[in-house]
Amino acid sequence: MRKSAFLLPAIAVILIGIASSVFIVDERQKVLVLQFGQIVRVQEEPGLGFKLPVIQNVVRYDDRILSRDLDPLEVTPSDDRRLVVDAFARYRIADVERFRQAVGDGGEEAAARRLDSILRAETREVLGSVSSNDILSIDRAALMLRIRNGAIAEANALGLQVIDVRLKRTDLPPENLNATYERMKAEREREAADEIARGNEAAQRVRATADRTVVELVSDATRQAEITRGEADAERNAIFADAFGADPEFFEFYRSMTAYARALNPGSTSMVMSPDSEFFNYLKSDQGAAGN
């Protein structure tokens, strides 16, 4: 009885010691074995692990990719149009020893707060170097890559690996919306006025070219018409000259009769002239006198 009284507590102490010296590493975790606060061993492979009971303890850290949402951040781009930016980061604990040395007992939450400060500072620096149009455009992957690359070095000092940084939402502060809309409206109106002015200038050039072309065409057509009319008049005069040259007396008679026909219209002509005028030569001829 006396032996069993000592044996049972000894067995219990041994079992408790064995139980406290064994730990399980989950595949989603990394484990540090600490002795009096100092790192003794790192175990990243899943399975069973062993430690000295009482004097050693185990600290577990998440080995998965973690996400961190940043609080809304106000930035001032290069064109002084303030913006409110929402961003998030994806990261993981890459080096648990360095991580422990950097954050101590603060753990993952303390590291996340320090990572927030790093990302906020880098976001302000990157977005402050570009215009608001670049930030608001759909093609801003290069800006997010610059933020991630800028944060990598400082995050590595914490034992963290920054995998990705994304801008979720980019808005104007409520107090700046109206002023920004009015400025955008004024810019668009100015651009529209410039386009209208350029269009009017182009229209004037086209109109002037068309007017010059019309003048040139009309001048050329008039010149061709005058040439044709002159040639026709010359040909007509040549025909008349040939015809009247065959009988000059008849030509003179015909010309006088034509003049009489044009001058002596019935009921509308009054003439005062000397009876000896050459105009009446053919009326004073013997044939004309006999007719009268």
MONORBEL-V930940 format. One record per residue. N is the residue number from 1. RES is the residue in one small letter. SS is DSSP state (H for helix, E for strand, - for the rest). D_LAST is the distance of its C-alpha to the last C-alpha in Angstrom with 2 decimals. Layout:
{{N	RES	SS	D_LAST} {N	RES	SS	D_LAST}}
//
This chain:
{{1	m	-	193.58} {2	r	H	193.60} {3	k	H	191.69} {4	s	H	189.03} {5	a	H	188.62} {6	f	H	187.62} {7	l	H	185.75} {8	l	H	183.22} {9	p	H	181.91} {10	a	H	181.75} {11	i	H	179.73} {12	a	H	177.43} {13	v	H	176.90} {14	i	H	176.18} {15	l	H	173.66} {16	i	H	171.94} {17	g	H	171.85} {18	i	H	170.35} {19	a	H	167.77} {20	s	H	166.78} {21	s	H	166.46} {22	v	E	164.00} {23	f	E	160.32} {24	i	E	157.35} {25	v	E	154.06} {26	d	-	151.04} {27	e	-	148.25} {28	r	-	145.86} {29	q	E	148.03} {30	k	E	149.41} {31	v	E	152.92} {32	l	E	154.67} {33	v	E	158.47} {34	l	E	159.60} {35	q	E	163.02} {36	f	-	163.54} {37	g	-	159.77} {38	q	E	159.40} {39	i	E	157.53} {40	v	E	160.00} {41	r	E	157.92} {42	v	E	154.44} {43	q	E	154.15} {44	e	-	150.70} {45	e	-	151.68} {46	p	-	152.25} {47	g	E	155.82} {48	l	E	159.23} {49	g	E	160.18} {50	f	E	163.44} {51	k	-	164.45} {52	l	-	167.60} {53	p	-	168.44} {54	v	-	168.55} {55	i	-	167.61} {56	q	E	164.31} {57	n	E	161.39} {58	v	E	158.08} {59	v	E	154.57} {60	r	E	151.71} {61	y	E	148.02} {62	d	E	145.05} {63	d	-	143.80} {64	r	-	140.59} {65	i	-	137.09} {66	l	E	136.83} {67	s	E	133.83} {68	r	E	133.36} {69	d	E	130.69} {70	l	-	129.78} {71	d	-	129.25} {72	p	-	125.62} {73	l	E	124.86} {74	e	E	122.22} {75	v	E	120.58} {76	t	E	117.97} {77	p	-	115.57} {78	s	-	113.88} {79	d	-	110.88} {80	d	-	113.24} {81	r	-	112.45} {82	r	E	115.87} {83	l	E	116.78} {84	v	E	119.71} {85	v	E	121.00} {86	d	E	123.41} {87	a	E	125.08} {88	f	E	128.00} {89	a	E	130.07} {90	r	E	132.04} {91	y	E	135.14} {92	r	E	138.65} {93	i	E	142.01} {94	a	-	142.14} {95	d	-	145.27} {96	v	H	147.88} {97	e	H	150.21} {98	r	H	147.53} {99	f	H	146.35} {100	r	H	149.86} {101	q	H	150.28} {102	a	H	146.95} {103	v	H	147.24} {104	g	H	151.00} {105	d	H	152.10} {106	g	H	148.61} {107	g	H	147.64} {108	e	H	144.27} {109	e	H	143.05} {110	a	H	143.69} {111	a	H	141.89} {112	a	H	138.91} {113	r	H	138.65} {114	r	H	138.74} {115	l	H	136.14} {116	d	H	133.95} {117	s	H	134.11} {118	i	H	133.19} {119	l	H	130.20} {120	r	H	128.91} {121	a	H	129.04} {122	e	H	127.35} {123	t	H	124.65} {124	r	H	123.84} {125	e	H	123.69} {126	v	H	121.45} {127	l	H	119.06} {128	g	-	118.87} {129	s	-	117.45} {130	v	-	114.37} {131	s	-	111.48} {132	s	H	111.58} {133	n	H	108.76} {134	d	H	111.05} {135	i	H	113.84} {136	l	H	111.67} {137	s	-	110.02} {138	i	-	111.29} {139	d	-	112.10} {140	r	-	115.06} {141	a	H	117.73} {142	a	H	117.88} {143	l	H	118.87} {144	m	H	121.66} {145	l	H	122.90} {146	r	H	123.02} {147	i	H	125.07} {148	r	H	127.50} {149	n	H	127.88} {150	g	H	128.45} {151	a	H	131.18} {152	i	H	133.02} {153	a	H	135.10} {154	e	H	136.41} {155	a	H	137.04} {156	n	H	139.03} {157	a	H	141.32} {158	l	-	142.18} {159	g	-	142.79} {160	l	E	139.59} {161	q	E	136.85} {162	v	E	133.40} {163	i	E	131.60} {164	d	E	128.34} {165	v	E	126.57} {166	r	E	123.73} {167	l	E	121.41} {168	k	E	121.36} {169	r	E	119.06} {170	t	E	116.98} {171	d	E	115.62} {172	l	E	114.43} {173	p	-	116.81} {174	p	H	115.87} {175	e	H	115.27} {176	n	H	112.77} {177	l	H	110.72} {178	n	H	108.12} {179	a	H	107.67} {180	t	H	107.40} {181	y	H	104.87} {182	e	H	102.74} {183	r	H	102.94} {184	m	H	102.04} {185	k	H	99.11} {186	a	H	97.90} {187	e	H	98.22} {188	r	H	96.24} {189	e	H	93.51} {190	r	H	93.34} {191	e	H	93.11} {192	a	H	90.36} {193	a	H	88.42} {194	d	H	88.82} {195	e	H	87.55} {196	i	H	84.53} {197	a	H	83.76} {198	r	H	84.06} {199	g	H	81.84} {200	n	H	79.15} {201	e	H	79.36} {202	a	H	78.96} {203	a	H	76.02} {204	q	H	74.31} {205	r	H	74.82} {206	v	H	73.39} {207	r	H	70.45} {208	a	H	69.73} {209	t	H	69.95} {210	a	H	67.54} {211	d	H	65.06} {212	r	H	65.25} {213	t	H	64.75} {214	v	H	61.66} {215	v	H	60.16} {216	e	H	60.93} {217	l	H	59.45} {218	v	H	56.25} {219	s	H	55.91} {220	d	H	56.46} {221	a	H	53.99} {222	t	H	51.34} {223	r	H	51.99} {224	q	H	51.71} {225	a	H	48.46} {226	e	H	46.96} {227	i	H	48.11} {228	t	H	46.63} {229	r	H	43.32} {230	g	H	43.20} {231	e	H	44.02} {232	a	H	41.31} {233	d	H	38.69} {234	a	H	39.87} {235	e	H	39.69} {236	r	H	36.17} {237	n	H	35.01} {238	a	H	36.79} {239	i	H	35.03} {240	f	H	31.60} {241	a	H	32.62} {242	d	H	33.78} {243	a	H	30.71} {244	f	H	28.17} {245	g	H	30.48} {246	a	-	30.13} {247	d	-	26.44} {248	p	H	25.64} {249	e	H	22.07} {250	f	H	21.39} {251	f	H	23.26} {252	e	H	21.16} {253	f	H	17.92} {254	y	H	19.70} {255	r	H	20.94} {256	s	H	17.59} {257	m	H	16.24} {258	t	H	19.52} {259	a	H	19.25} {260	y	H	15.85} {261	a	H	17.53} {262	r	H	20.57} {263	a	H	19.12} {264	l	-	16.43} {265	n	-	18.69} {266	p	-	17.64} {267	g	-	19.56} {268	s	-	21.55} {269	t	-	19.64} {270	s	-	19.51} {271	m	-	18.74} {272	v	-	19.63} {273	m	-	18.98} {274	s	-	18.14} {275	p	-	14.63} {276	d	-	16.53} {277	s	-	17.68} {278	e	H	17.96} {279	f	H	16.65} {280	f	H	12.99} {281	n	-	13.90} {282	y	-	11.94} {283	l	-	8.69} {284	k	-	9.48} {285	s	-	10.43} {286	d	H	9.88} {287	q	H	8.79} {288	g	H	6.27} {289	a	H	5.09} {290	a	H	5.46} {291	g	H	3.82} {292	n	-	0.00}}
//
